């Protein structure tokens, strides 16, 4: 699911380059939720492009939503301190 019919970014690097990565005015918890939601959108687009069934897509979403927030915090890309 992407805005205006565009495909979601495909990798963490592309997410960062698209300018939707880490935002310093949000808490780490909020960032984890946003990262999870971007992952779900990317994976949904990818799975539909691979002709997966809606049941398979829904199973992926349920699994992603069931993951603990600590998993998503660990999965977030980190910016290098300058």
PyMOL Python script that loads the backbone (N, CA, C, O; Angstrom):
from pymol import cmd

cmd.read_pdbstr("""\
ATOM      1  N   UNK A   1       0.847  -1.159   0.000  1.00  0.00           N
ATOM      2  CA  UNK A   1       0.000   0.000   0.000  1.00  0.00           C
ATOM      3  C   UNK A   1       0.895   1.224   0.000  1.00  0.00           C
ATOM      4  O   UNK A   1       1.637   1.462   0.953  1.00  0.00           O
ATOM      5  N   UNK A   2       0.824   1.984  -1.050  1.00  0.00           N
ATOM      6  CA  UNK A   2       1.681   3.142  -1.139  1.00  0.00           C
ATOM      7  C   UNK A   2       0.881   4.347  -1.577  1.00  0.00           C
ATOM      8  O   UNK A   2      -0.200   4.207  -2.148  1.00  0.00           O
ATOM      9  N   UNK A   3       1.401   5.520  -1.316  1.00  0.00           N
ATOM     10  CA  UNK A   3       0.724   6.758  -1.663  1.00  0.00           C
ATOM     11  C   UNK A   3       0.679   6.952  -3.166  1.00  0.00           C
ATOM     12  O   UNK A   3       1.663   6.703  -3.863  1.00  0.00           O
ATOM     13  N   UNK A   4      -0.464   7.396  -3.662  1.00  0.00           N
ATOM     14  CA  UNK A   4      -0.648   7.790  -5.049  1.00  0.00           C
ATOM     15  C   UNK A   4      -0.209   6.729  -6.055  1.00  0.00           C
ATOM     16  O   UNK A   4       0.234   7.076  -7.149  1.00  0.00           O
ATOM     17  N   UNK A   5      -0.320   5.463  -5.718  1.00  0.00           N
ATOM     18  CA  UNK A   5      -0.023   4.405  -6.652  1.00  0.00           C
ATOM     19  C   UNK A   5       1.437   4.131  -6.884  1.00  0.00           C
ATOM     20  O   UNK A   5       1.772   3.312  -7.740  1.00  0.00           O
ATOM     21  N   UNK A   6       2.329   4.786  -6.151  1.00  0.00           N
ATOM     22  CA  UNK A   6       3.761   4.525  -6.306  1.00  0.00           C
ATOM     23  C   UNK A   6       4.143   3.301  -5.501  1.00  0.00           C
ATOM     24  O   UNK A   6       3.540   3.027  -4.463  1.00  0.00           O
ATOM     25  N   UNK A   7       5.133   2.567  -5.965  1.00  0.00           N
ATOM     26  CA  UNK A   7       5.610   1.406  -5.239  1.00  0.00           C
ATOM     27  C   UNK A   7       6.386   1.869  -4.014  1.00  0.00           C
ATOM     28  O   UNK A   7       7.052   2.904  -4.041  1.00  0.00           O
ATOM     29  N   UNK A   8       6.294   1.106  -2.958  1.00  0.00           N
ATOM     30  CA  UNK A   8       7.041   1.421  -1.747  1.00  0.00           C
ATOM     31  C   UNK A   8       8.527   1.154  -1.984  1.00  0.00           C
ATOM     32  O   UNK A   8       8.879   0.324  -2.822  1.00  0.00           O
ATOM     33  N   UNK A   9       9.411   1.859  -1.246  1.00  0.00           N
ATOM     34  CA  UNK A   9      10.844   1.576  -1.372  1.00  0.00           C
ATOM     35  C   UNK A   9      11.134   0.104  -1.090  1.00  0.00           C
ATOM     36  O   UNK A   9      10.402  -0.536  -0.336  1.00  0.00           O
ATOM     37  N   UNK A  10      12.187  -0.433  -1.684  1.00  0.00           N
ATOM     38  CA  UNK A  10      12.459  -1.859  -1.593  1.00  0.00           C
ATOM     39  C   UNK A  10      13.455  -2.255  -0.514  1.00  0.00           C
ATOM     40  O   UNK A  10      13.439  -3.405  -0.073  1.00  0.00           O
ATOM     41  N   UNK A  11      14.309  -1.362  -0.077  1.00  0.00           N
ATOM     42  CA  UNK A  11      15.300  -1.710   0.931  1.00  0.00           C
ATOM     43  C   UNK A  11      15.376  -0.613   1.967  1.00  0.00           C
ATOM     44  O   UNK A  11      14.836   0.475   1.768  1.00  0.00           O
ATOM     45  N   UNK A  12      16.054  -0.897   3.090  1.00  0.00           N
ATOM     46  CA  UNK A  12      16.248   0.116   4.126  1.00  0.00           C
ATOM     47  C   UNK A  12      16.978   1.325   3.569  1.00  0.00           C
ATOM     48  O   UNK A  12      16.682   2.457   3.951  1.00  0.00           O
ATOM     49  N   UNK A  13      17.928   1.102   2.670  1.00  0.00           N
ATOM     50  CA  UNK A  13      18.667   2.204   2.056  1.00  0.00           C
ATOM     51  C   UNK A  13      17.715   3.067   1.239  1.00  0.00           C
ATOM     52  O   UNK A  13      17.786   4.295   1.300  1.00  0.00           O
ATOM     53  N   UNK A  14      16.827   2.440   0.479  1.00  0.00           N
ATOM     54  CA  UNK A  14      15.870   3.198  -0.319  1.00  0.00           C
ATOM     55  C   UNK A  14      14.887   3.963   0.565  1.00  0.00           C
ATOM     56  O   UNK A  14      14.465   5.068   0.224  1.00  0.00           O
ATOM     57  N   UNK A  15      14.525   3.370   1.701  1.00  0.00           N
ATOM     58  CA  UNK A  15      13.651   4.067   2.652  1.00  0.00           C
ATOM     59  C   UNK A  15      14.355   5.324   3.141  1.00  0.00           C
ATOM     60  O   UNK A  15      13.759   6.400   3.182  1.00  0.00           O
ATOM     61  N   UNK A  16      15.622   5.185   3.512  1.00  0.00           N
ATOM     62  CA  UNK A  16      16.402   6.337   3.969  1.00  0.00           C
ATOM     63  C   UNK A  16      16.520   7.386   2.871  1.00  0.00           C
ATOM     64  O   UNK A  16      16.343   8.575   3.137  1.00  0.00           O
ATOM     65  N   UNK A  17      16.815   6.969   1.644  1.00  0.00           N
ATOM     66  CA  UNK A  17      16.982   7.896   0.530  1.00  0.00           C
ATOM     67  C   UNK A  17      15.674   8.597   0.184  1.00  0.00           C
ATOM     68  O   UNK A  17      15.687   9.722  -0.314  1.00  0.00           O
ATOM     69  N   UNK A  18      14.555   7.945   0.442  1.00  0.00           N
ATOM     70  CA  UNK A  18      13.261   8.543   0.165  1.00  0.00           C
ATOM     71  C   UNK A  18      12.893   9.585   1.216  1.00  0.00           C
ATOM     72  O   UNK A  18      11.870  10.260   1.095  1.00  0.00           O
ATOM     73  N   UNK A  19      13.728   9.715   2.249  1.00  0.00           N
ATOM     74  CA  UNK A  19      13.488  10.724   3.261  1.00  0.00           C
ATOM     75  C   UNK A  19      12.453  10.340   4.286  1.00  0.00           C
ATOM     76  O   UNK A  19      11.900  11.207   4.962  1.00  0.00           O
ATOM     77  N   UNK A  20      12.174   9.031   4.417  1.00  0.00           N
ATOM     78  CA  UNK A  20      11.174   8.615   5.391  1.00  0.00           C
ATOM     79  C   UNK A  20      11.806   7.751   6.468  1.00  0.00           C
ATOM     80  O   UNK A  20      11.146   6.905   7.071  1.00  0.00           O
ATOM     81  N   UNK A  21      13.060   7.968   6.695  1.00  0.00           N
ATOM     82  CA  UNK A  21      13.775   7.233   7.729  1.00  0.00           C
ATOM     83  C   UNK A  21      13.621   7.902   9.077  1.00  0.00           C
ATOM     84  O   UNK A  21      12.567   8.460   9.383  1.00  0.00           O
ATOM     85  N   UNK A  22      14.655   7.849   9.875  1.00  0.00           N
ATOM     86  CA  UNK A  22      14.645   8.350  11.245  1.00  0.00           C
ATOM     87  C   UNK A  22      14.345   9.840  11.304  1.00  0.00           C
ATOM     88  O   UNK A  22      14.949  10.630  10.578  1.00  0.00           O
ATOM     89  N   UNK A  23      13.421  10.219  12.160  1.00  0.00           N
ATOM     90  CA  UNK A  23      13.098  11.625  12.385  1.00  0.00           C
ATOM     91  C   UNK A  23      13.352  11.909  13.863  1.00  0.00           C
ATOM     92  O   UNK A  23      12.777  11.257  14.735  1.00  0.00           O
ATOM     93  N   UNK A  24      14.200  12.869  14.134  1.00  0.00           N
ATOM     94  CA  UNK A  24      14.677  13.086  15.494  1.00  0.00           C
ATOM     95  C   UNK A  24      13.637  13.664  16.445  1.00  0.00           C
ATOM     96  O   UNK A  24      13.859  13.656  17.656  1.00  0.00           O
ATOM     97  N   UNK A  25      12.511  14.164  15.943  1.00  0.00           N
ATOM     98  CA  UNK A  25      11.500  14.726  16.825  1.00  0.00           C
ATOM     99  C   UNK A  25      10.504  13.680  17.325  1.00  0.00           C
ATOM    100  O   UNK A  25       9.563  14.021  18.041  1.00  0.00           O
ATOM    101  N   UNK A  26      10.694  12.436  16.964  1.00  0.00           N
ATOM    102  CA  UNK A  26       9.805  11.378  17.417  1.00  0.00           C
ATOM    103  C   UNK A  26      10.544  10.465  18.382  1.00  0.00           C
ATOM    104  O   UNK A  26      11.766  10.331  18.323  1.00  0.00           O
ATOM    105  N   UNK A  27       9.782   9.839  19.272  1.00  0.00           N
ATOM    106  CA  UNK A  27      10.388   8.904  20.218  1.00  0.00           C
ATOM    107  C   UNK A  27      10.807   7.628  19.497  1.00  0.00           C
ATOM    108  O   UNK A  27      10.356   7.356  18.384  1.00  0.00           O
ATOM    109  N   UNK A  28      11.669   6.855  20.139  1.00  0.00           N
ATOM    110  CA  UNK A  28      12.110   5.594  19.549  1.00  0.00           C
ATOM    111  C   UNK A  28      10.922   4.650  19.347  1.00  0.00           C
ATOM    112  O   UNK A  28      10.879   3.898  18.374  1.00  0.00           O
ATOM    113  N   UNK A  29       9.975   4.694  20.258  1.00  0.00           N
ATOM    114  CA  UNK A  29       8.772   3.870  20.138  1.00  0.00           C
ATOM    115  C   UNK A  29       7.977   4.282  18.895  1.00  0.00           C
ATOM    116  O   UNK A  29       7.540   3.426  18.125  1.00  0.00           O
ATOM    117  N   UNK A  30       7.791   5.596  18.699  1.00  0.00           N
ATOM    118  CA  UNK A  30       7.083   6.082  17.508  1.00  0.00           C
ATOM    119  C   UNK A  30       7.831   5.699  16.235  1.00  0.00           C
ATOM    120  O   UNK A  30       7.217   5.327  15.235  1.00  0.00           O
ATOM    121  N   UNK A  31       9.161   5.792  16.278  1.00  0.00           N
ATOM    122  CA  UNK A  31       9.969   5.404  15.123  1.00  0.00           C
ATOM    123  C   UNK A  31       9.786   3.921  14.815  1.00  0.00           C
ATOM    124  O   UNK A  31       9.691   3.535  13.650  1.00  0.00           O
ATOM    125  N   UNK A  32       9.737   3.088  15.858  1.00  0.00           N
ATOM    126  CA  UNK A  32       9.553   1.645  15.653  1.00  0.00           C
ATOM    127  C   UNK A  32       8.213   1.357  14.992  1.00  0.00           C
ATOM    128  O   UNK A  32       8.127   0.514  14.099  1.00  0.00           O
ATOM    129  N   UNK A  33       7.171   2.052  15.425  1.00  0.00           N
ATOM    130  CA  UNK A  33       5.850   1.871  14.823  1.00  0.00           C
ATOM    131  C   UNK A  33       5.878   2.299  13.360  1.00  0.00           C
ATOM    132  O   UNK A  33       5.351   1.600  12.495  1.00  0.00           O
ATOM    133  N   UNK A  34       6.490   3.442  13.086  1.00  0.00           N
ATOM    134  CA  UNK A  34       6.577   3.934  11.709  1.00  0.00           C
ATOM    135  C   UNK A  34       7.394   2.982  10.846  1.00  0.00           C
ATOM    136  O   UNK A  34       7.026   2.716   9.701  1.00  0.00           O
ATOM    137  N   UNK A  35       8.504   2.463  11.382  1.00  0.00           N
ATOM    138  CA  UNK A  35       9.346   1.527  10.630  1.00  0.00           C
ATOM    139  C   UNK A  35       8.566   0.255  10.316  1.00  0.00           C
ATOM    140  O   UNK A  35       8.638  -0.261   9.200  1.00  0.00           O
ATOM    141  N   UNK A  36       7.821  -0.252  11.299  1.00  0.00           N
ATOM    142  CA  UNK A  36       7.002  -1.449  11.089  1.00  0.00           C
ATOM    143  C   UNK A  36       5.975  -1.203   9.993  1.00  0.00           C
ATOM    144  O   UNK A  36       5.790  -2.044   9.113  1.00  0.00           O
ATOM    145  N   UNK A  37       5.311  -0.059  10.042  1.00  0.00           N
ATOM    146  CA  UNK A  37       4.286   0.248   9.049  1.00  0.00           C
ATOM    147  C   UNK A  37       4.873   0.385   7.652  1.00  0.00           C
ATOM    148  O   UNK A  37       4.254  -0.044   6.679  1.00  0.00           O
ATOM    149  N   UNK A  38       6.063   0.979   7.539  1.00  0.00           N
ATOM    150  CA  UNK A  38       6.724   1.076   6.229  1.00  0.00           C
ATOM    151  C   UNK A  38       7.109  -0.312   5.738  1.00  0.00           C
ATOM    152  O   UNK A  38       6.970  -0.611   4.552  1.00  0.00           O
ATOM    153  N   UNK A  39       7.592  -1.159   6.639  1.00  0.00           N
ATOM    154  CA  UNK A  39       7.935  -2.535   6.253  1.00  0.00           C
ATOM    155  C   UNK A  39       6.697  -3.258   5.731  1.00  0.00           C
ATOM    156  O   UNK A  39       6.756  -3.912   4.690  1.00  0.00           O
ATOM    157  N   UNK A  40       5.583  -3.144   6.442  1.00  0.00           N
ATOM    158  CA  UNK A  40       4.356  -3.819   6.026  1.00  0.00           C
ATOM    159  C   UNK A  40       3.934  -3.322   4.643  1.00  0.00           C
ATOM    160  O   UNK A  40       3.561  -4.128   3.790  1.00  0.00           O
ATOM    161  N   UNK A  41       3.986  -2.015   4.409  1.00  0.00           N
ATOM    162  CA  UNK A  41       3.601  -1.463   3.106  1.00  0.00           C
ATOM    163  C   UNK A  41       4.518  -1.983   2.009  1.00  0.00           C
ATOM    164  O   UNK A  41       4.052  -2.384   0.942  1.00  0.00           O
ATOM    165  N   UNK A  42       5.833  -1.978   2.272  1.00  0.00           N
ATOM    166  CA  UNK A  42       6.800  -2.468   1.282  1.00  0.00           C
ATOM    167  C   UNK A  42       6.576  -3.947   0.990  1.00  0.00           C
ATOM    168  O   UNK A  42       6.538  -4.358  -0.169  1.00  0.00           O
ATOM    169  N   UNK A  43       6.428  -4.736   2.035  1.00  0.00           N
ATOM    170  CA  UNK A  43       6.272  -6.181   1.866  1.00  0.00           C
ATOM    171  C   UNK A  43       4.952  -6.502   1.169  1.00  0.00           C
ATOM    172  O   UNK A  43       4.890  -7.423   0.355  1.00  0.00           O
ATOM    173  N   UNK A  44       3.903  -5.751   1.481  1.00  0.00           N
ATOM    174  CA  UNK A  44       2.610  -5.961   0.827  1.00  0.00           C
ATOM    175  C   UNK A  44       2.728  -5.708  -0.672  1.00  0.00           C
ATOM    176  O   UNK A  44       2.276  -6.519  -1.481  1.00  0.00           O
ATOM    177  N   UNK A  45       3.343  -4.571  -1.044  1.00  0.00           N
ATOM    178  CA  UNK A  45       3.549  -4.276  -2.470  1.00  0.00           C
ATOM    179  C   UNK A  45       4.368  -5.367  -3.146  1.00  0.00           C
ATOM    180  O   UNK A  45       4.041  -5.811  -4.246  1.00  0.00           O
ATOM    181  N   UNK A  46       5.424  -5.790  -2.484  1.00  0.00           N
ATOM    182  CA  UNK A  46       6.318  -6.821  -3.040  1.00  0.00           C
ATOM    183  C   UNK A  46       5.574  -8.140  -3.229  1.00  0.00           C
ATOM    184  O   UNK A  46       5.692  -8.778  -4.275  1.00  0.00           O
ATOM    185  N   UNK A  47       4.808  -8.545  -2.219  1.00  0.00           N
ATOM    186  CA  UNK A  47       4.091  -9.812  -2.290  1.00  0.00           C
ATOM    187  C   UNK A  47       3.024  -9.782  -3.383  1.00  0.00           C
ATOM    188  O   UNK A  47       2.852 -10.761  -4.109  1.00  0.00           O
ATOM    189  N   UNK A  48       2.317  -8.676  -3.501  1.00  0.00           N
ATOM    190  CA  UNK A  48       1.299  -8.573  -4.555  1.00  0.00           C
ATOM    191  C   UNK A  48       1.953  -8.596  -5.925  1.00  0.00           C
ATOM    192  O   UNK A  48       1.398  -9.161  -6.868  1.00  0.00           O
ATOM    193  N   UNK A  49       3.134  -7.986  -6.047  1.00  0.00           N
ATOM    194  CA  UNK A  49       3.872  -8.018  -7.305  1.00  0.00           C
ATOM    195  C   UNK A  49       4.326  -9.416  -7.672  1.00  0.00           C
ATOM    196  O   UNK A  49       4.500  -9.733  -8.848  1.00  0.00           O
ATOM    197  N   UNK A  50       4.519 -10.259  -6.653  1.00  0.00           N
ATOM    198  CA  UNK A  50       4.916 -11.651  -6.873  1.00  0.00           C
ATOM    199  C   UNK A  50       3.698 -12.574  -6.978  1.00  0.00           C
ATOM    200  O   UNK A  50       3.829 -13.797  -6.933  1.00  0.00           O
ATOM    201  N   UNK A  51       2.514 -11.974  -7.117  1.00  0.00           N
ATOM    202  CA  UNK A  51       1.257 -12.705  -7.285  1.00  0.00           C
ATOM    203  C   UNK A  51       0.911 -13.583  -6.088  1.00  0.00           C
ATOM    204  O   UNK A  51       0.341 -14.662  -6.250  1.00  0.00           O
ATOM    205  N   UNK A  52       1.257 -13.119  -4.880  1.00  0.00           N
ATOM    206  CA  UNK A  52       0.844 -13.844  -3.676  1.00  0.00           C
ATOM    207  C   UNK A  52      -0.659 -13.638  -3.466  1.00  0.00           C
ATOM    208  O   UNK A  52      -1.233 -12.651  -3.926  1.00  0.00           O
ATOM    209  N   UNK A  53      -1.267 -14.563  -2.782  1.00  0.00           N
ATOM    210  CA  UNK A  53      -2.694 -14.449  -2.503  1.00  0.00           C
ATOM    211  C   UNK A  53      -2.922 -13.442  -1.378  1.00  0.00           C
ATOM    212  O   UNK A  53      -2.017 -13.143  -0.599  1.00  0.00           O
ATOM    213  N   UNK A  54      -4.139 -12.931  -1.308  1.00  0.00           N
ATOM    214  CA  UNK A  54      -4.483 -12.007  -0.224  1.00  0.00           C
ATOM    215  C   UNK A  54      -4.333 -12.690   1.139  1.00  0.00           C
ATOM    216  O   UNK A  54      -3.982 -12.042   2.126  1.00  0.00           O
ATOM    217  N   UNK A  55      -4.597 -13.988   1.189  1.00  0.00           N
ATOM    218  CA  UNK A  55      -4.430 -14.729   2.439  1.00  0.00           C
ATOM    219  C   UNK A  55      -2.961 -14.715   2.879  1.00  0.00           C
ATOM    220  O   UNK A  55      -2.667 -14.576   4.066  1.00  0.00           O
ATOM    221  N   UNK A  56      -2.041 -14.860   1.916  1.00  0.00           N
ATOM    222  CA  UNK A  56      -0.616 -14.816   2.242  1.00  0.00           C
ATOM    223  C   UNK A  56      -0.208 -13.420   2.719  1.00  0.00           C
ATOM    224  O   UNK A  56       0.571 -13.283   3.663  1.00  0.00           O
ATOM    225  N   UNK A  57      -0.733 -12.400   2.068  1.00  0.00           N
ATOM    226  CA  UNK A  57      -0.438 -11.020   2.466  1.00  0.00           C
ATOM    227  C   UNK A  57      -0.969 -10.774   3.879  1.00  0.00           C
ATOM    228  O   UNK A  57      -0.271 -10.209   4.721  1.00  0.00           O
ATOM    229  N   UNK A  58      -2.195 -11.197   4.129  1.00  0.00           N
ATOM    230  CA  UNK A  58      -2.797 -11.002   5.446  1.00  0.00           C
ATOM    231  C   UNK A  58      -2.024 -11.744   6.527  1.00  0.00           C
ATOM    232  O   UNK A  58      -1.894 -11.238   7.642  1.00  0.00           O
ATOM    233  N   UNK A  59      -1.513 -12.920   6.225  1.00  0.00           N
ATOM    234  CA  UNK A  59      -0.711 -13.683   7.188  1.00  0.00           C
ATOM    235  C   UNK A  59       0.574 -12.933   7.520  1.00  0.00           C
ATOM    236  O   UNK A  59       0.987 -12.895   8.679  1.00  0.00           O
ATOM    237  N   UNK A  60       1.212 -12.333   6.507  1.00  0.00           N
ATOM    238  CA  UNK A  60       2.430 -11.558   6.742  1.00  0.00           C
ATOM    239  C   UNK A  60       2.123 -10.366   7.640  1.00  0.00           C
ATOM    240  O   UNK A  60       2.876 -10.076   8.570  1.00  0.00           O
ATOM    241  N   UNK A  61       1.018  -9.675   7.363  1.00  0.00           N
ATOM    242  CA  UNK A  61       0.654  -8.503   8.157  1.00  0.00           C
ATOM    243  C   UNK A  61       0.395  -8.911   9.599  1.00  0.00           C
ATOM    244  O   UNK A  61       0.870  -8.248  10.521  1.00  0.00           O
ATOM    245  N   UNK A  62      -0.350  -9.989   9.808  1.00  0.00           N
ATOM    246  CA  UNK A  62      -0.608 -10.468  11.176  1.00  0.00           C
ATOM    247  C   UNK A  62       0.689 -10.786  11.896  1.00  0.00           C
ATOM    248  O   UNK A  62       0.854 -10.443  13.067  1.00  0.00           O
ATOM    249  N   UNK A  63       1.616 -11.444  11.197  1.00  0.00           N
ATOM    250  CA  UNK A  63       2.898 -11.792  11.809  1.00  0.00           C
ATOM    251  C   UNK A  63       3.677 -10.526  12.168  1.00  0.00           C
ATOM    252  O   UNK A  63       4.229 -10.428  13.264  1.00  0.00           O
ATOM    253  N   UNK A  64       3.725  -9.557  11.248  1.00  0.00           N
ATOM    254  CA  UNK A  64       4.459  -8.308  11.503  1.00  0.00           C
ATOM    255  C   UNK A  64       3.852  -7.544  12.672  1.00  0.00           C
ATOM    256  O   UNK A  64       4.574  -7.009  13.512  1.00  0.00           O
ATOM    257  N   UNK A  65       2.524  -7.494  12.724  1.00  0.00           N
ATOM    258  CA  UNK A  65       1.860  -6.785  13.817  1.00  0.00           C
ATOM    259  C   UNK A  65       2.052  -7.494  15.151  1.00  0.00           C
ATOM    260  O   UNK A  65       1.967  -6.862  16.203  1.00  0.00           O
ATOM    261  N   UNK A  66       2.307  -8.788  15.122  1.00  0.00           N
ATOM    262  CA  UNK A  66       2.511  -9.558  16.346  1.00  0.00           C
ATOM    263  C   UNK A  66       3.929  -9.512  16.891  1.00  0.00           C
ATOM    264  O   UNK A  66       4.188  -9.976  18.001  1.00  0.00           O
ATOM    265  N   UNK A  67       4.852  -8.950  16.106  1.00  0.00           N
ATOM    266  CA  UNK A  67       6.244  -8.872  16.550  1.00  0.00           C
ATOM    267  C   UNK A  67       6.367  -7.840  17.665  1.00  0.00           C
ATOM    268  O   UNK A  67       5.703  -6.805  17.618  1.00  0.00           O
ATOM    269  N   UNK A  68       7.207  -8.103  18.669  1.00  0.00           N
ATOM    270  CA  UNK A  68       7.377  -7.121  19.751  1.00  0.00           C
ATOM    271  C   UNK A  68       8.049  -5.845  19.227  1.00  0.00           C
ATOM    272  O   UNK A  68       8.818  -5.890  18.266  1.00  0.00           O
ATOM    273  N   UNK A  69       7.753  -4.714  19.865  1.00  0.00           N
ATOM    274  CA  UNK A  69       8.330  -3.447  19.421  1.00  0.00           C
ATOM    275  C   UNK A  69       9.843  -3.452  19.511  1.00  0.00           C
ATOM    276  O   UNK A  69      10.507  -2.753  18.745  1.00  0.00           O
ATOM    277  N   UNK A  70      10.403  -4.226  20.429  1.00  0.00           N
ATOM    278  CA  UNK A  70      11.872  -4.320  20.529  1.00  0.00           C
ATOM    279  C   UNK A  70      12.462  -4.846  19.227  1.00  0.00           C
ATOM    280  O   UNK A  70      13.551  -4.428  18.834  1.00  0.00           O
ATOM    281  N   UNK A  71      11.768  -5.750  18.557  1.00  0.00           N
ATOM    282  CA  UNK A  71      12.238  -6.261  17.268  1.00  0.00           C
ATOM    283  C   UNK A  71      12.334  -5.126  16.259  1.00  0.00           C
ATOM    284  O   UNK A  71      13.336  -5.003  15.554  1.00  0.00           O
ATOM    285  N   UNK A  72      11.292  -4.295  16.186  1.00  0.00           N
ATOM    286  CA  UNK A  72      11.270  -3.204  15.208  1.00  0.00           C
ATOM    287  C   UNK A  72      12.298  -2.126  15.555  1.00  0.00           C
ATOM    288  O   UNK A  72      12.890  -1.523  14.659  1.00  0.00           O
ATOM    289  N   UNK A  73      12.512  -1.882  16.849  1.00  0.00           N
ATOM    290  CA  UNK A  73      13.536  -0.922  17.258  1.00  0.00           C
ATOM    291  C   UNK A  73      14.902  -1.411  16.803  1.00  0.00           C
ATOM    292  O   UNK A  73      15.705  -0.632  16.290  1.00  0.00           O
ATOM    293  N   UNK A  74      15.167  -2.704  16.989  1.00  0.00           N
ATOM    294  CA  UNK A  74      16.444  -3.282  16.543  1.00  0.00           C
ATOM    295  C   UNK A  74      16.574  -3.274  15.021  1.00  0.00           C
ATOM    296  O   UNK A  74      17.684  -3.178  14.496  1.00  0.00           O
ATOM    297  N   UNK A  75      15.457  -3.375  14.312  1.00  0.00           N
ATOM    298  CA  UNK A  75      15.481  -3.456  12.850  1.00  0.00           C
ATOM    299  C   UNK A  75      15.659  -2.099  12.178  1.00  0.00           C
ATOM    300  O   UNK A  75      16.001  -2.032  10.997  1.00  0.00           O
ATOM    301  N   UNK A  76      15.431  -1.025  12.916  1.00  0.00           N
ATOM    302  CA  UNK A  76      15.518   0.310  12.314  1.00  0.00           C
ATOM    303  C   UNK A  76      16.951   0.629  11.912  1.00  0.00           C
ATOM    304  O   UNK A  76      17.892   0.302  12.635  1.00  0.00           O
ATOM    305  N   UNK A  77      17.113   1.267  10.758  1.00  0.00           N
ATOM    306  CA  UNK A  77      18.474   1.713  10.386  1.00  0.00           C
ATOM    307  C   UNK A  77      18.902   2.833  11.315  1.00  0.00           C
ATOM    308  O   UNK A  77      18.081   3.645  11.740  1.00  0.00           O
ATOM    309  N   UNK A  78      20.171   2.874  11.625  1.00  0.00           N
ATOM    310  CA  UNK A  78      20.708   3.911  12.522  1.00  0.00           C
ATOM    311  C   UNK A  78      21.556   4.879  11.734  1.00  0.00           C
ATOM    312  O   UNK A  78      22.339   4.485  10.870  1.00  0.00           O
ATOM    313  N   UNK A  79      21.393   6.151  12.042  1.00  0.00           N
ATOM    314  CA  UNK A  79      22.243   7.159  11.409  1.00  0.00           C
ATOM    315  C   UNK A  79      23.580   7.210  12.139  1.00  0.00           C
ATOM    316  O   UNK A  79      23.654   7.038  13.356  1.00  0.00           O
ATOM    317  N   UNK A  80      24.620   7.448  11.373  1.00  0.00           N
ATOM    318  CA  UNK A  80      25.949   7.593  11.959  1.00  0.00           C
ATOM    319  C   UNK A  80      26.039   8.973  12.618  1.00  0.00           C
ATOM    320  O   UNK A  80      25.627   9.976  12.034  1.00  0.00           O
ATOM    321  N   UNK A  81      26.576   9.012  13.823  1.00  0.00           N
ATOM    322  CA  UNK A  81      26.788  10.300  14.513  1.00  0.00           C
ATOM    323  C   UNK A  81      27.921  11.034  13.817  1.00  0.00           C
ATOM    324  O   UNK A  81      28.968  10.454  13.530  1.00  0.00           O
ATOM    325  N   UNK A  82      27.703  12.306  13.552  1.00  0.00           N
ATOM    326  CA  UNK A  82      28.726  13.099  12.882  1.00  0.00           C
ATOM    327  C   UNK A  82      29.424  14.004  13.861  1.00  0.00           C
ATOM    328  O   UNK A  82      30.322  14.753  13.478  1.00  0.00           O
TER     329      UNK A  82
END
""", "prot")
cmd.dss("prot")
cmd.show_as("cartoon", "prot")
cmd.util.cbc("prot")
cmd.orient("prot")
